[in-house]
Amino acid sequence: MTDVIEFAPFLKRKKASECRHLTYVVGMKEASLTCSDCDAELDPWWVLRSLVERSEELEAADAERHARALAAFQEWEVRCKDAMRHHEAWVAGANARIEKLTSEINRLMAQKLRLANDPEIAQARATRRTKGAKP
């Protein structure tokens, strides 16, 4: 049973030919460099070159992600400005309709007041009431 436990970590290890050697173990005393995934001995100059290449790839990927994010933000900004212009136009139209309705209401109220205070209309109303009244 102990043998199985001791060999378990080695079963999870990758083969050196399949490994990309992305994580390293530096042996300071032995001045050695080994892959932590497959235990292969690595050339320090190869590791440095691969680190530089990976950093360049990462920088290019970051620049591409940044460009996509900037384009998405600019598209969002344009859509927001369009929506704001549409909203402002709608508000201006609504305000114009409100002003028109308010002036119409005021005109009708003034006409109602004029009609209520007109003596001819008051007399016609009184006549209609007396004609419609039963003796």
C-alpha positions in Angstrom: 0.0 0.0 0.0 2.9 2.4 0.7 4.4 1.8 -2.7 1.2 2.9 -4.4 1.2 6.2 -2.4 4.8 6.8 -3.2 4.4 6.2 -6.9 1.1 8.2 -7.2 2.8 11.6 -7.9 4.9 10.1 -10.7 1.8 8.7 -12.4 0.5 12.2 -12.8 3.7 13.5 -14.4 3.7 14.3 -18.1 6.1 12.7 -20.5 9.0 15.1 -21.4 8.0 14.9 -25.1 4.4 16.1 -24.4 5.4 18.7 -21.8 5.6 22.4 -22.7 7.9 23.1 -19.6 5.9 26.0 -18.3 6.9 25.7 -14.6 10.4 25.3 -13.3 12.3 24.2 -10.3 15.6 25.9 -9.7 18.2 23.9 -7.7 20.4 26.5 -6.2 23.0 24.1 -4.7 23.2 22.0 -7.9 22.8 25.0 -10.2 20.2 23.0 -12.1 16.9 23.8 -13.8 14.2 21.1 -14.0 10.6 21.1 -15.3 8.2 20.7 -12.3 5.7 18.9 -14.6 7.9 16.2 -16.2 11.2 16.4 -14.2 13.2 17.0 -17.4 16.6 18.8 -17.1 16.3 22.1 -18.9 18.9 24.3 -20.6 18.8 27.7 -18.8 19.3 29.6 -22.1 16.4 27.8 -23.6 14.3 28.7 -20.6 15.3 32.4 -20.9 14.4 32.4 -24.6 11.1 30.7 -24.0 10.3 33.3 -21.2 11.0 36.1 -23.6 8.9 34.5 -26.4 6.0 33.9 -24.0 6.2 37.4 -22.7 6.0 38.7 -26.2 3.1 36.5 -26.9 1.4 37.6 -23.8 2.0 41.3 -24.6 0.6 40.8 -28.1 -2.5 39.0 -26.6 -2.9 41.8 -24.1 -2.7 44.4 -26.9 -5.3 42.5 -28.9 -7.6 42.3 -25.9 -7.1 46.0 -25.2 -7.9 46.9 -28.8 -11.1 44.7 -28.6 -12.1 46.3 -25.3 -11.5 49.8 -26.7 -13.5 49.1 -29.8 -16.4 47.7 -27.7 -16.2 50.8 -25.4 -16.3 53.1 -28.4 -19.3 51.2 -29.9 -21.0 51.4 -26.5 -20.3 55.1 -26.3 -21.7 55.8 -29.8 -24.8 53.7 -28.9 -25.3 55.7 -25.7 -24.9 59.0 -27.5 -27.5 57.9 -30.1 -29.8 56.8 -27.3 -29.3 60.1 -25.5 -30.1 62.1 -28.7 -33.2 60.0 -29.3 -34.2 60.6 -25.6 -33.6 64.3 -25.9 -35.7 64.5 -29.1 -38.5 62.5 -27.4 -38.4 64.8 -24.4 -38.4 67.9 -26.6 -41.4 66.5 -28.5 -43.2 65.6 -25.3 -42.6 69.1 -23.9 -44.0 70.7 -27.1 -47.1 68.5 -26.8 -47.5 69.5 -23.1 -47.2 73.2 -24.0 -49.7 72.8 -26.8 -52.2 70.9 -24.5 -51.7 73.4 -21.7 -52.4 76.4 -24.0 -55.5 74.6 -25.3 -56.7 73.9 -21.8 -56.1 77.5 -20.8 -58.0 78.7 -24.0 -61.0 76.4 -23.2 -61.1 77.5 -19.6 -61.1 81.2 -20.6 -63.9 80.5 -23.1 -65.9 78.7 -20.4 -65.4 81.6 -18.1 -66.5 84.0 -20.8 -69.5 82.0 -21.6 -70.4 81.6 -17.9 -70.3 85.4 -17.5 -72.0 86.4 -20.8 -75.4 88.0 -20.0 -77.0 86.9 -23.3 -76.2 83.2 -22.6 -77.3 83.6 -19.0 -80.6 85.0 -20.2 -81.0 82.2 -22.8 -80.4 79.7 -20.0 -83.0 81.3 -17.8 -85.5 81.3 -20.6 -84.9 77.7 -21.4 -85.4 76.8 -17.7 -88.7 78.7 -17.5 -90.0 77.1 -20.8 -89.1 73.7 -19.6 -90.6 74.2 -16.2 -94.1 72.8 -15.6 -96.8 75.2 -14.4 
